[in-house]
C-alpha cells in the first residue's frame, strides 16, 4: 500500500485485532457498522458511544477499550460522552487510526511491538 493511499477503518481494525491476538489478548468486537432497514446504527440495542473493541489480556490482567477510526475519522458526540464517563471511572480508552498508533499505546505498559 502506498503512503498516499489511506487505509479504511475496517482494515485498521482488522490489523489491530490480529496484533492484539498475537500478543495474547482476548478480543471482543463490539463494532456496529451499517445496519440495513433504518438509519445508520438504528437497529442495535447497544449503548451509544461504546468503542469498537474491548481487549483483555488475562496473564497481565490488562484491559482496554479501543475506538478505531479511519485517517479522517473523529469521535461523535455520543462517543466523547461515553469515553468521558467511563474514563472517569478509571477505564483505559484509546482511539487509534493505525496499528502503529495502537502499538505505541502499548509500549508504556511493557509491550515491545514492531507494527
Order of alpha helices (4+ residues) and beta strands (2+ residues): alpha-beta-beta-beta-alpha-beta-alpha
